[in-house]
C-alpha cells in the first residue's frame, strides 16, 4: 500500500482533524458525554485548539480523539495519523528509531511511546471467534529469541514460545505461552477457535488428542519434508508464513523484543 507523505492529513493539523472526524462521525459530531448526534458547535479562534466542539445539550466540550488512542496527547494529530499509517502498512514492522527519524521528534522516547500505544490499540478485544462450520483453522507454535552462536561470551538467550492460530481467509491470533505441552496448547486453542472447525497442525504429538475435539484434524509431517497433502488442502503454510514474516521483523527491524512487550508486537502482526 502506497503512502503519499505529502497528503495534508499528515502535515496539517486542521486537515488531519477534518479527515479523522469524517471517519469517526460520518453523520455529524457525536458528544461523548451525553451521546447527542450532530448538535454541537465547532469552536474557532486563535486560542482554541483544533477540532474542539461544544455540545448544545450538555454544554460540555469535546474532540473526535476522545475514547481513542489519541486522547489526552500533546502530540499533534497529524503526527499520530502518519505514525499509525506507517505501522499499519509496514509488512515487517517499523522500529521506534525509524519513526523517530521520519516524524522528526526531538525525543526517541516520544516515538517509542507512540509505537507502543498504537500496538496496544491493535490488540483484539475478543480472543475467540476463529473458525466455525466448514472453516479451517491452522495451529502452530514457534520459538522466538536469539542464538548463542551470535553472542561472543554470553549464554544462549531465553527463548519465548509463541502459538499462532490462523483461520484460512480470516484473522490470526497469536499468544505468548509458557510451554508447548499438550495441556497448554489445548487451553489456548479451544479458547480461540471453534471446535466446529477443521484443525490443521504439523506432526507434533501434543496436537493428537486436541484434534479429536474438532470436527476434523489434518496433519503434515515436516520432519519428512511433507508440507501439504490432499491436493493442498491439508497444510499449515498460513501459520508458518505468519512466523516467517514475524521473525523477519524481529531480526531485521526490531533486532530484539523483550518478554514484557512481546504480546504487543504479536498483536501488531495479527492486526496487519
C-alpha positions as CSV (number, residue, x, y, z in Angstrom):
1,X,0.0,0.0,0.0
2,X,1.5,3.3,-1.1
3,X,1.7,6.3,1.3
4,X,1.5,9.9,0.0
5,X,3.6,11.6,2.6
6,X,2.7,15.0,1.1
7,X,-1.0,14.4,1.9
8,X,-2.2,17.4,4.0
9,X,-3.6,15.0,6.7
10,X,0.0,14.1,7.5
11,X,1.3,17.6,7.6
12,X,-1.6,20.0,8.6
13,X,-3.4,19.8,11.9
14,X,-6.7,21.2,10.5
15,X,-6.7,18.7,7.6
16,X,-5.9,15.9,10.0
17,X,-8.9,16.7,12.3
18,X,-11.2,17.1,9.3
19,X,-10.1,13.6,8.0
20,X,-10.4,11.9,11.4
21,X,-13.8,13.5,12.1
22,X,-15.2,12.2,8.8
23,X,-14.1,8.7,9.8
24,X,-15.4,8.8,13.3
25,X,-18.5,10.9,12.7
26,X,-20.0,10.2,9.2
27,X,-23.4,11.5,10.4
28,X,-22.0,14.6,12.3
29,X,-20.2,15.1,15.6
30,X,-21.3,12.8,18.5
31,X,-21.0,14.1,22.0
32,X,-19.1,11.5,24.1
33,X,-20.6,12.9,27.3
34,X,-24.4,12.7,26.5
35,X,-24.5,10.9,23.2
36,X,-26.3,13.6,21.2
37,X,-25.6,13.4,17.5
38,X,-25.0,16.4,15.3
39,X,-26.0,19.1,17.8
40,X,-22.7,20.8,18.6
41,X,-20.8,23.9,17.5
42,X,-17.2,23.9,16.4
43,X,-15.3,26.4,18.4
44,X,-13.0,28.8,16.5
45,X,-10.3,31.2,17.4
46,X,-6.5,31.6,17.7
47,X,-6.6,30.4,21.4
48,X,-8.8,27.4,20.6
49,X,-7.1,24.1,19.9
50,X,-8.1,22.4,16.6
51,X,-11.1,20.1,16.5
52,X,-12.8,21.4,19.6
53,X,-16.6,21.3,19.8
54,X,-19.2,22.4,22.3
55,X,-22.4,20.3,22.8
56,X,-25.6,22.3,22.8
57,X,-27.3,19.7,25.0
58,X,-24.9,19.2,27.9
59,X,-22.7,22.3,27.3
60,X,-19.5,20.3,27.5
61,X,-16.6,20.4,25.2
62,X,-15.1,17.5,23.2
63,X,-13.0,16.5,20.3
64,X,-13.0,13.5,18.0
65,X,-10.0,12.0,19.8
66,X,-11.9,11.3,23.0
67,X,-12.1,7.5,23.7
68,X,-9.4,6.8,21.1
69,X,-5.7,6.0,21.3
70,X,-5.0,9.7,20.5
71,X,-6.9,11.1,23.5
72,X,-5.1,13.4,26.0
73,X,-1.9,13.5,23.9
74,X,0.1,16.7,23.3
75,X,1.5,15.2,20.1
76,X,-0.2,16.7,17.0
77,X,-2.9,14.6,15.5
78,X,-1.3,14.7,12.0
79,X,1.8,13.1,13.6
80,X,-0.4,10.4,15.1
81,X,-2.1,9.7,11.8
82,X,1.2,9.3,10.0
83,X,2.7,7.1,12.6
84,X,-0.4,4.8,12.5
85,X,-0.3,4.6,8.7
86,X,3.4,3.7,8.8
87,X,2.9,0.9,11.3
88,X,-0.2,-0.4,9.5
89,X,1.5,-0.5,6.1
90,X,5.0,-1.8,7.0
91,X,4.8,-5.5,6.4
92,X,7.7,-6.4,8.7
93,X,7.0,-3.7,11.3
94,X,8.7,-0.3,11.9
95,X,11.1,0.4,14.8
96,X,10.7,3.3,17.1
97,X,14.0,4.7,15.9
98,X,12.7,4.7,12.3
99,X,9.5,6.5,13.5
100,X,11.7,9.0,15.4
101,X,13.7,9.8,12.2
102,X,10.6,10.0,9.9
103,X,8.4,12.1,12.3
104,X,11.2,14.5,13.3
105,X,10.7,14.3,17.0
106,X,13.3,15.7,19.4
107,X,13.0,12.7,21.7
108,X,13.2,8.9,20.9
109,X,11.0,8.3,23.9
110,X,8.1,10.0,22.2
111,X,8.3,7.8,19.2
112,X,8.7,4.7,21.4
113,X,5.6,5.7,23.4
114,X,3.6,6.3,20.2
115,X,4.5,3.0,18.7
116,X,3.5,1.0,21.8
117,X,0.3,2.9,22.2
118,X,-0.7,2.1,18.7
119,X,0.2,-1.5,19.2
120,X,-1.8,-1.6,22.3
121,X,-4.8,-0.4,20.3
122,X,-4.3,-3.3,17.8
123,X,-4.9,-5.9,20.5
124,X,-8.1,-7.7,19.6
125,X,-11.0,-7.0,22.0
126,X,-12.0,-10.7,21.7
127,X,-9.7,-13.7,22.0
128,X,-12.2,-16.1,20.4
129,X,-14.3,-16.4,17.3
130,X,-11.9,-18.1,14.8
131,X,-13.2,-20.7,12.6
132,X,-16.6,-22.4,12.6
133,X,-18.6,-24.8,10.5
134,X,-16.9,-25.7,7.2
135,X,-13.9,-23.5,8.1
136,X,-10.2,-24.4,8.6
137,X,-8.0,-23.2,11.4
138,X,-4.3,-23.8,11.3
139,X,-2.3,-24.1,14.6
140,X,1.4,-23.9,15.0
141,X,4.0,-22.9,17.6
142,X,7.5,-21.5,17.3
143,X,10.4,-20.2,19.4
144,X,11.3,-16.5,19.3
145,X,14.8,-15.4,20.6
146,X,18.4,-15.1,19.6
147,X,21.1,-17.8,19.2
148,X,24.1,-18.4,21.4
149,X,26.4,-18.6,18.3
150,X,25.6,-14.9,17.6
151,X,27.0,-13.9,21.0
152,X,30.6,-13.7,21.9
153,X,30.6,-14.7,25.6
154,X,27.0,-14.5,26.9
155,X,24.9,-17.7,27.4
156,X,22.1,-18.5,25.0
157,X,19.3,-16.0,25.3
158,X,15.9,-17.1,26.7
159,X,13.5,-18.5,24.1
160,X,9.9,-17.4,24.1
161,X,7.2,-19.8,22.8
162,X,4.6,-18.3,20.6
163,X,1.4,-20.1,19.5
164,X,-0.5,-18.9,16.4
165,X,-3.9,-19.9,15.2
166,X,-4.9,-18.7,11.7
167,X,-8.3,-19.0,10.1
168,X,-7.8,-19.5,6.3
169,X,-9.0,-16.4,4.6
170,X,-9.6,-14.8,8.0
171,X,-7.8,-13.5,11.0
172,X,-4.9,-14.6,13.1
173,X,-4.5,-14.8,16.9
174,X,-1.0,-15.2,18.5
175,X,-0.1,-15.8,22.1
176,X,3.0,-16.0,24.2
177,X,2.6,-19.3,26.0
178,X,4.6,-20.7,29.0
179,X,5.3,-24.0,27.4
180,X,4.5,-26.2,24.4
181,X,2.8,-29.1,26.3
182,X,-0.5,-30.6,25.1
183,X,-2.3,-29.1,28.1
184,X,-1.2,-25.5,27.4
185,X,-1.7,-25.7,23.6
186,X,-5.2,-27.1,24.1
187,X,-6.2,-24.4,26.6
188,X,-5.2,-21.7,24.0
189,X,-6.7,-23.5,21.0
190,X,-10.2,-24.2,22.4
191,X,-10.4,-20.7,23.9
192,X,-9.7,-19.1,20.5
193,X,-11.0,-21.5,17.8
194,X,-14.5,-23.0,17.4
195,X,-14.4,-26.8,17.7
196,X,-16.7,-27.0,14.7
197,X,-13.7,-26.1,12.6
198,X,-11.3,-28.4,10.8
199,X,-8.0,-28.2,12.6
200,X,-4.6,-28.3,10.7
201,X,-1.3,-28.9,12.5
202,X,2.1,-30.4,12.0
203,X,3.2,-33.8,13.3
204,X,3.6,-32.5,16.9
205,X,2.0,-35.2,19.1
206,X,0.8,-32.5,21.5
207,X,-2.0,-31.9,19.0
208,X,-3.1,-35.6,18.7
209,X,-5.6,-35.6,21.5
210,X,-6.7,-32.0,20.8
211,X,-7.5,-32.9,17.2
212,X,-10.2,-35.3,18.3
213,X,-12.2,-32.4,19.8
214,X,-12.6,-30.7,16.4
215,X,-14.8,-31.7,13.6
216,X,-11.7,-32.9,11.8
217,X,-7.9,-33.0,12.1
218,X,-5.3,-33.0,9.4
219,X,-1.5,-33.2,9.8
220,X,1.6,-32.8,7.7
221,X,5.0,-34.3,8.6
222,X,7.5,-31.5,8.3
223,X,10.4,-33.7,9.5
224,X,9.8,-35.8,6.4
225,X,9.7,-32.7,4.2
226,X,5.9,-33.0,3.8
227,X,4.2,-29.6,3.6
228,X,0.8,-30.4,2.0
229,X,-1.5,-33.3,1.3
230,X,-4.8,-34.0,-0.4
231,X,-4.2,-31.6,-3.3
232,X,-3.0,-28.8,-1.0
233,X,-5.9,-28.9,1.4
234,X,-4.0,-30.2,4.4
235,X,-1.2,-27.8,5.4
236,X,-0.2,-25.2,7.9
237,X,1.5,-22.9,5.5
238,X,-0.6,-19.9,6.5
239,X,0.7,-20.2,10.1
240,X,4.2,-20.9,9.0
241,X,4.2,-17.8,6.7
242,X,3.0,-15.8,9.7
243,X,6.0,-16.9,11.7
244,X,8.3,-16.2,8.7
245,X,7.2,-12.6,8.5
246,X,7.2,-12.1,12.2
247,X,10.8,-13.4,12.6
248,X,11.9,-11.2,9.7
249,X,10.5,-8.3,11.7
250,X,12.3,-9.4,14.8
251,X,15.7,-10.0,13.1
252,X,15.6,-7.2,10.5
253,X,13.5,-4.4,12.1
254,X,13.4,-4.7,15.9
255,X,16.5,-6.8,16.5
256,X,15.3,-7.6,20.0
257,X,11.9,-8.0,21.6
258,X,11.5,-8.1,25.4
259,X,9.2,-10.6,27.0
260,X,7.4,-7.7,28.6
261,X,6.2,-6.3,25.3
262,X,6.1,-9.5,23.2
263,X,2.2,-9.6,23.3
264,X,2.0,-6.1,21.8
265,X,4.3,-7.0,18.9
266,X,2.3,-10.1,18.2
267,X,-0.9,-8.1,18.3
268,X,0.6,-5.7,15.7
269,X,1.4,-8.6,13.3
270,X,-2.0,-10.2,13.9
271,X,-3.7,-6.9,13.1
272,X,-1.7,-6.3,10.0
